[in-house]
Amino acid sequence: MGTAPNLTSDERAAALRKATAVRMARREFKDAVAKGAFTLSGAIEAAKADEGLTGIRVRDLLQCLPGVGPKRASATMEEAGIAASRRIRGLGQHQVDSLAKLAGP
């Protein structure tokens, strides 16, 4: 690993604001998924359209779906052949289709 970049206090503050905004956007997105505002396919499509949301782990997104807990999310990912560490940005269309079939609409 390399060393941390030397940032001015203004650059550091801007980076912290950006990171906070991304975390808030992810939380709001996950809450919307949990409330049923998106189907799984729709959630993945929406997340891929927003750079800040593409870093969400697929397992975490699955667990936001109503009725899906850690065990069902892990089993679904395993059955679809998707690594536990996979993030939304790394999903291909075949994986999205497979998840949609296994996890429901």
C-alpha positions as CSV (number, residue, x, y, z in Angstrom):
1,M,0.0,0.0,0.0
2,G,1.1,3.5,-0.7
3,T,1.2,6.5,1.6
4,A,-1.8,8.8,2.0
5,P,-1.8,11.8,-0.3
6,N,-0.8,15.1,1.2
7,L,-4.0,17.2,1.2
8,T,-4.5,20.7,2.2
9,S,-7.1,21.3,4.9
10,D,-9.5,22.6,2.3
11,E,-9.0,19.5,0.1
12,R,-9.4,17.3,3.1
13,A,-12.7,19.0,4.1
14,A,-14.0,18.7,0.6
15,A,-13.2,15.0,0.5
16,L,-15.0,14.5,3.8
17,R,-18.0,16.4,2.5
18,K,-18.1,14.2,-0.6
19,A,-17.7,11.0,1.4
20,T,-20.5,12.0,3.7
21,A,-22.8,12.9,0.8
22,V,-22.1,9.4,-0.8
23,R,-22.9,7.6,2.5
24,M,-26.1,9.6,2.9
25,A,-27.2,8.8,-0.7
26,R,-26.5,5.1,-0.2
27,R,-28.5,5.0,3.0
28,E,-31.4,6.8,1.3
29,F,-31.3,4.4,-1.6
30,K,-31.2,1.3,0.6
31,D,-34.1,2.7,2.6
32,A,-36.1,3.2,-0.6
33,V,-35.3,-0.4,-1.7
34,A,-36.4,-1.7,1.8
35,K,-39.7,0.2,1.4
36,G,-40.4,-1.5,-1.9
37,A,-39.8,1.5,-4.1
38,F,-37.6,-0.6,-6.5
39,T,-37.6,-4.2,-7.8
40,L,-34.2,-5.8,-7.6
41,S,-33.6,-5.2,-11.3
42,G,-34.8,-1.7,-11.0
43,A,-32.6,-1.0,-8.0
44,I,-29.5,-2.4,-9.8
45,E,-30.3,-0.3,-12.9
46,A,-30.7,2.8,-10.8
47,A,-27.5,2.2,-8.9
48,K,-25.5,1.7,-12.0
49,A,-26.7,5.1,-13.3
50,D,-25.2,6.8,-10.2
51,E,-21.5,6.5,-9.6
52,G,-21.9,6.9,-5.8
53,L,-24.3,4.0,-5.6
54,T,-22.2,1.5,-7.7
55,G,-20.0,0.8,-4.7
56,I,-22.8,-0.8,-2.7
57,R,-22.1,-4.5,-2.2
58,V,-24.6,-6.8,-3.9
59,R,-25.1,-8.7,-0.7
60,D,-26.1,-5.5,1.2
61,L,-28.5,-4.6,-1.6
62,L,-30.1,-8.0,-1.4
63,Q,-30.5,-7.7,2.3
64,C,-32.5,-4.5,1.8
65,L,-35.2,-6.4,0.0
66,P,-38.2,-7.3,2.1
67,G,-37.9,-10.8,3.4
68,V,-34.3,-11.3,2.6
69,G,-31.8,-11.7,5.4
70,P,-28.1,-12.6,5.5
71,K,-28.6,-16.3,4.9
72,R,-31.0,-15.9,2.0
73,A,-28.8,-13.2,0.4
74,S,-25.7,-15.4,0.7
75,A,-27.5,-18.4,-0.7
76,T,-28.9,-16.4,-3.6
77,M,-25.4,-15.0,-4.5
78,E,-23.9,-18.5,-4.2
79,E,-26.5,-20.0,-6.4
80,A,-26.0,-17.2,-9.0
81,G,-22.2,-17.7,-8.9
82,I,-21.5,-14.2,-7.6
83,A,-18.7,-13.6,-5.1
84,A,-19.6,-12.3,-1.7
85,S,-17.4,-9.3,-2.2
86,R,-18.9,-8.2,-5.5
87,R,-20.2,-4.7,-5.8
88,I,-22.9,-3.4,-8.1
89,R,-20.5,-1.8,-10.5
90,G,-19.0,-5.3,-11.2
91,L,-22.2,-7.1,-12.1
92,G,-22.7,-8.2,-15.7
93,Q,-26.1,-8.5,-17.4
94,H,-26.2,-12.3,-17.0
95,Q,-25.6,-11.9,-13.3
96,V,-28.3,-9.3,-12.9
97,D,-30.7,-11.6,-14.8
98,S,-29.7,-14.5,-12.6
99,L,-30.2,-12.5,-9.4
100,A,-33.6,-11.3,-10.6
101,K,-34.8,-14.8,-11.2
102,L,-33.5,-16.2,-7.9
103,A,-34.5,-13.2,-5.6
104,G,-37.9,-12.6,-7.2
105,P,-39.1,-9.5,-9.1
